[in-house]
Structure formats: C-alpha cells, structure tokens
Amino acid sequence: MSVIHLLRADLELTGPASVAAPETVSIGSALLPSLPLARDAWGNPHLPGSALAGSLRAHTHPDRRRVLFGDPGQDDGGLSHTRAVASAIRVLGTRLTLPDTGAPRIRHHTAIDPHRAAAAASTLHSRELLPPHTRLAFWLRLDTDAADSPLVPEVVDLLRTWRPRFGGGRTTGLGRAELVEVRHRVIDLTTPEGLRHWLTQGGPGLIDEHAALVHNRSRTTDTPPDEPLLFDPAPQFALTDTLHIGAGRTLERSGKSTDIAQVLRDHAETPLVPGSTWKGVLRSRVAFILRSTGAGTVCGPEAGAVTGGCGACEVCRAFGWSGGAGGAGDATGARGLLVFTDSPLAEARIRVRHHVPLDRVFGGARDGLLHSEEVVEDGHLTLHIRLTAGHRNGSEPSPVIRACLVLALIDLAEGRIGLGRGTTRGNGTLTATEPTAAWLAAQRDAAVHTLRTAVASRGLPGSAAPPAGPGSPKESGHQEVTA
C-alpha cells in the first residue's frame, strides 16, 4: 500500500470526564483521589488511544468492524477457527488541552446504607475529573492502494456520526464529548513530494500543515442525535427548602475554631445535583417499591453491599452492578441501561447556616460543637434520564422499572424522599413544576396498573388479574398496589 491517509479529529468535552488510572496511587497517598486521572510522563492529563479506538469501534456497524478494526481471531479446539486480521485504522496518538478557565477537580462519592438511609461506612471514594470544554486531538492512519479509496470517506462519515463517550462514570453523565472538526492529509509515497514529506517531517507536522478540512461542527446541521430521553420532556423540580450536597471540602474562617462545609459546585461554580446522587436515590427507591409490592425481582441490601449487586435482578440490569464474588451475574459487573446526568441549580442562592447540638442534661447548647455548612436556596433544576446508546442491542428497561421510576418521582415531588444531607430535618425537599406535576398525575394510574399486572403475573399469594384498564374500578379480591 503506497498511499498513506492521515486524519486529525478534534473533540470537545461537553461535561466533566474521568479517565482514571488507579494503579498510579501508591501506599500512603491517602490525600490523593482514589481514582486519579491518567497522566503522561510529564504529569499532564492523558487519554490513551485505546479508549477512543474502543468507542469508535463500538459505534461501527457490526458488519464493518472486522474490516475497519480487525479481529483477534479465535480457535475453540479445532471445531472452528477464525484467522486474526489487523486493524485497518491505526490510532497514532492523542493530546489533551485544558481550557484556560478550568482545571481538574476532585469529586467525592459515598454509597448509601439501605437500612439506615445514611452514608455507608468505608465506601467513601473520590474521582478526579477533567473540566468541560477540554479539547482532545487524536490522529488516525489509514493505508490504501489509491488516493481515492472508498475506505477514507467511510471513516470520515463514521467520525461525523459518532457521539464519543469514554472513561468511567458514563451512566452518571461523565465522559460526554462532541466532534469539533476533522482534517485529512494524503501522502502518496509514489510521488517525490509525498516521499519527501514522509521522510523529512514527523509527528503532528505530517498532517497539521496543508491538511484539508473535511468536517466542521459550525458548518453542519446534521449532528448525531444524543441518547434518547426515558421521560420526554424531562421532569423539572424546584427547591422547597434548602439543599446540601457536600463537596468534601471546607472553607476556612480566620479566627474561628470551625470551618464551613461547602456544597458541591461544577466547574462554573454553579451548585448542582450530581448524576451519582440521582442514580443512587432513584435506584434505592425503585428497589424499595419492587420489594414492597413484589412486582419484580430485586437483590437484597446485604447482597448489594457485599458484591455490588447480584447482576440478575431487574434493578441491577437497569442501573448496572459492579460485580464481585458471589453475584449471580457476570463477576466483572456491567453498565446499566440508564444514564443520569448532572443537574445544575439555576437561579440558586447559597447561604451559610450554623448548627449546634443541645446538651441533653442541661438543655443548653453544648460547648465546642458549633458547625457551619453552606446550603442552596430557591433553585430549580431539570432531571435528564437517558438510555445508554447501543447498549445490549438498544434494549430498554422493563415497563416495571419505568413504572417504578414514575412512582419514585412522585414520591420525590410529594416530599416522601429527599436529596442530600439532613433530609430528616427539612433539607433536600423538591416540588415538581406545574407541567411536571400534571405529567406525573397523568402517569400515575398507568404505573400502578403496570405493577398490579406484574404482581398478578408472578402468581403471588393474594394476587389476581388486574382490571381491564388503569381507569377501571377496583374489584373484590384484587391486590391493591399504591404509590
């Protein structure tokens, strides 16, 4: 093959991303994040080309994956044999460029104990995140026999229709990016000019000069669609009281013995509800509804705490599981079918509140126990729940899971569950906006009917066939399932 095609593609992060390298954490580095960013030899954030190659290969039609990305081959003891095929596309390298106004941040997470509805012990972990608007350039090489090979337009079209998702935490909204532009350079080794350029240039200089612009985000309107929403339009809520989702950091006060616990903010300093909070709260409530009504299978709290999920129940299939010894599913875990993105709080105000416990003997304030924290007031937000694109052949959560999510959102809007810290003393209560409240009211009967049908189909004691429709009157002997 005498013609070398070099492509440079530029991506831009639309939100935070995490490409972790936990193997770089050494013993004694307790102050460092448990999931730090991967970095190169100079200490700069780095994204390996394998992450992009895997994402691009997953986007390729299955019939073309072997041609474009090769096949490692297999041999199952002589019954069948597939020869290995080298990848036609080579990822030459990547380069990350941080925005001028942003730097990597550390975000803390903790699991919730389903019995106490509080943070579970020994589950705190932290993740280092790339800021939004980080630029990522990567270079591809494709060798052909002719300059007008049909493989080149195919690869360019593949990039144009690509929605890059890479790194960890993708079901909590991390790692989302958009293609900005693609440049193409042809180097024909049969010509003196092409051979001279190939021998005298190196690195990015092989393509960055005199490359043709074949795609630009600002010049096209047919951008690839985002992952579909599970609920469209997305539900919207407003804060009823105050909200505190901790950032794991404190603000020092000069001359004071105590610091102020800060709320979580994004890279634009806007308070937000992270996707991990949405996922944890709604997963817990969905499991509670299923366990209470018997409408579906759900692993017990003990199994979830020990193994990270069973991998076989409906909740694990919808929300994912981390695997582990003793699970009924894949021991390595699997990504869920739902994506929960961050929800910035618009028009929010941040205030500082002070608290002190009372002495139970004397009835007054106890000495030395004053603590302060930031809280968010008067904000409103939007909850985006999306379906994982192309995951498991495009499968969706079961109707039972969707019905439980509707009822969980109703519980959230009616104040039965809250978000963040201090929900038992008035924090974290949300109210649905009028359009969302009307939509939830319209969906309630259908969700209850779905659960009653699921209970009857399982043949549980006391269950019977549900009425003909969600609006039918309750009949004698039917098991009542309420929100």
C-alpha positions in Angstrom: 0.0 0.0 0.0 1.6 3.2 -1.2 -0.8 5.9 -0.1 -1.0 7.0 3.5 -4.1 8.8 4.7 -3.7 10.8 8.0 -6.7 12.1 9.8 -6.8 14.5 12.7 -10.0 14.7 14.7 -10.7 17.3 17.4 -13.2 16.6 20.2 -14.5 18.9 23.0 -15.9 17.7 26.3 -19.4 18.9 26.9 -19.2 18.0 30.6 -16.7 16.5 33.1 -14.9 13.3 32.3 -12.8 10.7 34.1 -10.2 8.6 32.6 -8.8 7.1 35.8 -5.5 5.4 36.5 -6.0 3.9 40.0 -2.8 1.9 39.6 -0.8 5.2 40.0 -1.9 5.6 43.6 0.8 4.4 45.9 0.7 3.3 49.5 0.5 6.3 51.9 -1.2 8.6 49.4 -4.5 8.9 51.4 -4.9 12.6 50.5 -4.9 11.8 46.8 -8.1 10.8 44.9 -8.7 7.0 44.8 -9.4 7.3 41.1 -6.9 9.9 39.8 -6.7 10.9 36.1 -4.3 9.1 33.9 -1.2 11.2 33.2 1.8 11.1 30.9 5.4 11.1 31.9 5.3 14.9 32.3 2.3 14.9 34.7 -0.2 16.1 32.1 -3.7 14.5 31.9 -3.6 11.8 29.2 -6.2 9.8 27.3 -4.9 6.6 25.8 -5.7 5.9 22.2 -7.3 2.6 23.1 -10.2 4.4 24.8 -11.0 6.2 21.6 -10.5 3.1 19.4 -12.9 1.1 21.6 -15.5 3.8 21.5 -15.2 4.3 17.7 -15.3 0.5 17.1 -18.5 0.2 19.2 -20.1 2.9 17.0 -19.2 1.0 13.8 -21.8 -1.3 12.3 -21.1 -4.9 13.2 -20.7 -5.9 9.6 -17.8 -3.4 9.1 -15.9 -3.9 12.4 -13.7 -6.7 11.1 -12.8 -4.7 8.0 -12.0 -1.4 9.8 -10.8 -2.5 13.2 -9.6 -6.1 12.6 -10.3 -9.3 14.5 -8.0 -11.0 17.0 -9.2 -14.4 15.7 -10.2 -17.4 17.8 -9.7 -21.2 18.0 -12.1 -23.3 20.0 -10.1 -26.5 20.0 -10.3 -27.3 16.3 -14.1 -27.1 15.8 -13.9 -23.6 14.2 -11.0 -21.2 13.5 -11.0 -17.5 12.7 -7.8 -16.0 11.4 -6.6 -12.8 13.0 -7.0 -9.7 10.9 -5.0 -6.5 11.6 -6.9 -3.2 12.1 -7.0 -1.0 9.0 -7.3 2.1 11.3 -4.4 2.9 13.5 -4.7 5.4 16.4 -1.3 7.2 16.3 -1.7 9.3 19.5 -3.8 11.7 21.5 -3.3 15.2 23.0 -5.4 16.8 25.7 -5.6 20.6 26.1 -7.2 22.0 29.2 -9.4 25.2 28.9 -7.9 28.4 30.2 -10.6 28.8 32.8 -10.7 25.3 34.2 -8.5 22.7 35.9 -9.1 19.1 37.0 -11.3 18.8 40.1 -11.9 16.0 42.7 -15.4 14.8 43.3 -16.3 12.6 46.3 -18.9 9.8 46.4 -20.3 7.5 49.0 -22.7 4.6 49.0 -25.9 4.8 50.9 -26.8 2.2 53.5 -30.3 0.9 52.6 -31.2 0.1 56.2 -30.2 3.5 57.8 -30.7 5.7 54.7 -27.4 7.3 55.5 -23.8 7.1 54.2 -22.5 3.6 54.4 -19.2 3.1 56.3 -15.9 2.6 54.4 -17.5 3.5 51.0 -16.1 7.0 50.5 -14.1 7.3 47.3 -13.0 10.2 45.1 -12.7 10.7 41.4 -10.6 13.3 39.6 -12.4 14.9 36.7 -11.4 16.7 33.6 -13.2 20.1 33.2 -15.8 20.7 30.5 -14.5 22.3 27.2 -11.3 20.3 27.4 -10.0 19.8 23.9 -8.9 16.4 22.7 -7.0 15.9 19.4 -6.2 12.4 18.1 -4.6 11.2 14.9 -5.6 8.2 12.7 -3.7 6.5 9.9 -5.2 4.5 7.1 -3.1 2.9 4.3 -4.6 2.2 0.9 -3.5 1.4 -2.6 -5.1 4.5 -4.1 -5.7 8.1 -3.1 -9.5 7.8 -3.8 -10.0 4.7 -1.7 -13.7 4.3 -0.5 -12.4 3.5 3.0 -11.5 7.1 3.6 -15.0 8.6 3.1 -16.4 5.7 5.2 -14.1 6.6 8.1 -14.9 10.3 7.8 -18.6 9.5 7.8 -18.1 7.3 10.8 -16.5 10.1 12.7 -19.3 12.6 11.7 -22.0 10.3 13.2 -20.0 9.5 16.3 -21.1 10.5 19.8 -17.9 10.0 21.8 -18.3 8.6 25.3 -15.2 7.5 27.2 -13.8 7.0 30.6 -15.6 5.9 33.8 -18.9 7.1 35.2 -20.7 7.2 31.9 -24.1 6.2 33.5 -23.7 9.3 35.8 -23.2 11.6 32.8 -19.4 11.7 32.7 -17.2 11.4 29.6 -19.6 13.1 27.1 -18.0 14.8 24.1 -18.7 16.3 20.7 -16.7 16.2 17.4 -15.5 19.6 16.5 -13.6 19.1 13.2 -11.8 16.6 11.1 -8.8 17.2 8.8 -7.4 14.9 6.1 -4.0 14.7 4.6 -3.0 12.4 1.7 0.7 11.3 1.4 1.4 9.5 -1.8 4.7 7.7 -1.5 4.9 7.1 -5.3 5.5 10.8 -5.9 8.6 12.7 -5.0 6.7 15.3 -3.0 4.9 12.7 -0.9 8.0 10.7 -0.3 10.0 13.9 0.7 7.2 15.0 3.1 7.1 11.5 4.7 10.9 11.3 5.2 11.5 14.9 6.4 8.5 15.5 8.6 7.4 13.8 11.8 4.8 13.8 14.5 1.8 16.1 14.1 3.7 18.0 11.4 2.8 15.2 9.0 -0.8 16.3 8.9 -1.2 19.7 10.6 0.2 21.6 7.6 -1.8 21.6 4.3 -4.5 19.3 5.6 -8.0 19.6 4.1 -10.9 20.4 6.4 -13.5 17.7 5.8 -15.8 18.3 8.8 -16.5 21.3 11.0 -19.1 21.5 13.7 -20.1 25.1 13.0 -20.8 24.3 9.3 -23.1 21.3 9.7 -26.6 20.9 11.0 -26.9 17.2 10.8 -25.2 16.4 14.1 -25.7 12.9 15.5 -28.6 12.6 17.9 -28.0 12.4 21.7 -29.1 9.4 23.7 -32.9 9.3 23.8 -34.6 10.5 27.0 -36.5 8.0 29.0 -39.0 10.7 30.0 -39.6 13.4 27.4 -39.9 16.3 28.3 -37.5 15.9 31.2 -39.0 16.4 34.6 -38.4 19.7 36.3 -38.3 20.5 40.1 -37.8 23.4 42.4 -36.3 23.6 45.8 -38.9 23.7 48.6 -36.5 24.4 51.4 -32.7 24.1 51.4 -30.3 21.6 49.8 -26.8 20.5 50.9 -24.8 18.0 48.8 -21.4 18.2 50.2 -18.2 18.7 48.2 -16.0 17.0 50.7 -14.2 20.4 51.3 -14.4 23.1 53.9 -13.9 26.8 53.8 -11.6 28.1 56.5 -12.7 31.0 58.6 -9.9 33.2 60.1 -10.2 33.4 63.9 -12.8 30.7 64.1 -12.4 27.2 65.5 -14.7 25.6 62.9 -14.8 25.7 59.1 -17.7 25.8 56.7 -18.7 22.7 54.8 -19.1 23.6 51.2 -21.7 22.4 48.7 -20.8 20.7 45.5 -20.3 23.0 42.6 -19.5 22.4 38.9 -16.5 23.9 37.1 -18.6 27.1 36.5 -19.1 27.4 40.3 -22.8 26.6 40.0 -24.3 24.3 42.7 -25.5 21.1 41.3 -27.1 17.7 42.0 -24.6 15.1 40.5 -25.8 12.3 38.4 -24.4 9.8 41.0 -26.9 11.3 43.6 -29.8 10.9 41.2 -28.8 7.3 40.4 -28.3 6.3 44.0 -31.6 7.9 45.3 -33.8 6.6 42.5 -32.2 3.1 42.5 -32.8 2.8 46.2 -36.5 4.0 45.8 -37.1 1.7 42.9 -35.8 -1.3 44.8 -37.9 -0.3 47.8 -41.1 -0.2 45.6 -40.3 -3.5 44.0 -39.5 -5.2 47.3 -42.7 -3.7 48.9 -45.1 -4.7 46.1 -43.5 -7.9 44.9 -43.8 -6.7 41.3 -40.3 -7.8 40.4 -37.1 -9.4 41.5 -34.6 -7.3 43.4 -31.4 -8.4 45.2 -31.3 -7.8 49.0 -29.4 -5.0 50.7 -26.9 -7.4 52.0 -26.0 -8.7 48.5 -25.8 -5.2 47.1 -23.5 -4.1 49.9 -21.1 -7.1 49.6 -21.0 -7.8 45.9 -22.1 -4.5 44.3 -25.3 -6.1 43.1 -26.4 -9.5 42.0 -26.4 -8.9 38.3 -29.6 -10.9 37.8 -32.5 -8.8 39.1 -34.3 -6.1 37.2 -32.8 -3.3 39.3 -29.2 -4.5 38.5 -30.0 -4.8 34.8 -31.5 -1.3 34.7 -29.0 0.5 36.9 -25.9 -1.7 36.5 -23.8 -3.5 39.0 -20.2 -3.6 40.0 -19.7 -7.3 40.2 -17.8 -9.3 42.8 -17.7 -12.7 44.3 -21.0 -14.3 44.9 -23.0 -12.4 42.3 -25.4 -14.4 40.2 -24.4 -12.4 37.1 -21.1 -11.6 35.4 -18.5 -11.3 38.1 -16.9 -8.3 36.3 -20.2 -6.3 36.5 -21.9 -4.4 33.7 -23.0 -0.9 32.8 -26.7 -0.1 33.3 -29.3 0.8 30.7 -29.9 4.3 32.2 -27.8 7.4 32.2 -28.3 10.1 34.9 -26.6 13.4 34.1 -25.7 16.3 36.5 -28.4 18.8 37.2 -27.1 22.4 37.8 -29.3 24.5 40.0 -30.5 27.6 38.1 -31.2 30.9 40.0 -29.9 29.4 43.2 -28.7 31.3 46.3 -26.0 29.9 48.6 -26.2 30.8 52.3 -24.3 29.7 55.4 -26.2 28.1 58.3 -24.9 27.3 61.7 -25.9 24.4 63.9 -25.1 23.3 67.5 -26.3 20.2 69.4 -28.1 20.6 72.7 -26.9 19.3 75.9 -29.5 16.6 76.9 -28.8 17.1 80.6 -28.8 20.9 81.0 -30.9 21.8 77.9 -28.5 24.4 76.6 -26.0 24.4 73.7 -23.0 22.2 74.1 -19.6 23.8 74.1 -17.2 23.4 71.2 -19.7 21.7 68.9 -20.7 24.6 66.7 -20.6 23.6 63.0 -21.5 25.5 59.8 -22.5 24.5 56.3 -23.4 26.0 53.0 -27.0 25.4 51.8 -28.7 26.2 48.5 -31.9 28.1 48.4 -34.5 29.0 45.8 -33.1 27.0 42.9 -34.7 24.9 40.2 -33.3 22.0 38.1 -34.1 19.5 35.4 -33.6 15.8 35.7 -32.4 14.1 32.5 -32.6 10.3 32.4 -31.3 8.9 29.1 -30.9 5.4 27.6 -27.5 4.1 27.1 -26.9 4.3 23.3 -26.4 1.0 21.6 -26.0 -0.9 24.9 -27.2 -4.5 24.7 -28.6 -4.1 21.2 -30.5 -1.0 22.2 -32.6 -2.7 24.9 -34.6 -0.6 27.3 -35.6 -1.0 30.9 -38.6 -3.1 31.5 -42.1 -1.5 31.9 -42.0 -2.4 35.6 -38.8 -0.4 36.1 -40.2 2.6 34.2 -43.4 2.4 36.3 -41.3 2.3 39.5 -39.3 5.4 38.3 -42.5 7.3 37.7 -43.7 6.4 41.3 -40.3 7.3 42.7 -40.5 10.7 41.0 -44.0 11.2 42.5 -42.5 10.3 45.9 -39.8 12.9 45.3 -42.3 15.6 44.3 -44.5 14.9 47.3 -41.7 15.0 49.8 -41.5 11.4 50.8 -37.8 11.2 49.8 -35.2 13.9 49.6 -31.8 14.7 48.3 -28.5 15.3 50.0 -27.8 15.7 53.7 -30.2 16.4 56.5 -33.4 15.2 54.8 -34.9 14.3 58.2 -34.6 17.9 59.4 -36.1 19.6 56.3 -33.3 19.7 53.8 -33.5 18.3 50.3 -37.2 18.6 49.6 -38.2 19.2 46.0 -41.5 20.2 44.4 -42.4 19.5 40.8 -43.2 22.4 38.5 -46.8 22.6 37.2 -46.1 20.9 33.8 -44.2 18.1 35.6 -46.8 17.7 38.3 -49.5 17.4 35.6 -47.5 14.8 33.7 -46.8 12.8 36.9 -50.5 12.8 37.8 -51.4 11.5 34.3 -48.8 8.8 34.5 -49.7 7.5 38.0 -52.6 5.3 37.1 -50.7 3.6 34.3 -47.7 3.0 36.5 -49.9 1.4 39.3 -51.7 -0.7 36.7 -48.3 -2.0 35.4 -47.2 -3.0 38.9 -50.5 -4.7 39.6 -50.2 -6.7 36.3 -46.7 -7.7 37.2 -47.8 -8.9 40.7 -50.6 -10.9 39.2 -48.4 -12.5 36.6 -46.0 -13.7 39.3 -48.8 -15.5 41.0 -48.1 -14.2 44.5 -50.5 -15.0 47.3 -53.5 -12.8 47.3 -52.9 -11.5 43.8 -55.4 -11.7 40.9 -55.8 -10.5 37.4 -55.9 -6.7 37.3 -58.9 -4.7 35.9 -59.1 -4.2 32.1 -57.6 -0.8 32.3 -56.0 1.7 34.6 -59.2 3.6 35.0 -61.4 0.5 35.8 -62.9 0.3 39.3 -61.2 -1.9 41.9 -62.7 -5.4 42.1 -63.1 -7.6 45.1 -60.0 -9.9 45.7 -57.6 -7.7 43.8 -54.3 -6.9 45.5 -54.0 -3.1 45.9 -50.7 -1.6 44.8 -50.3 2.1 45.6 -47.5 4.6 45.1 
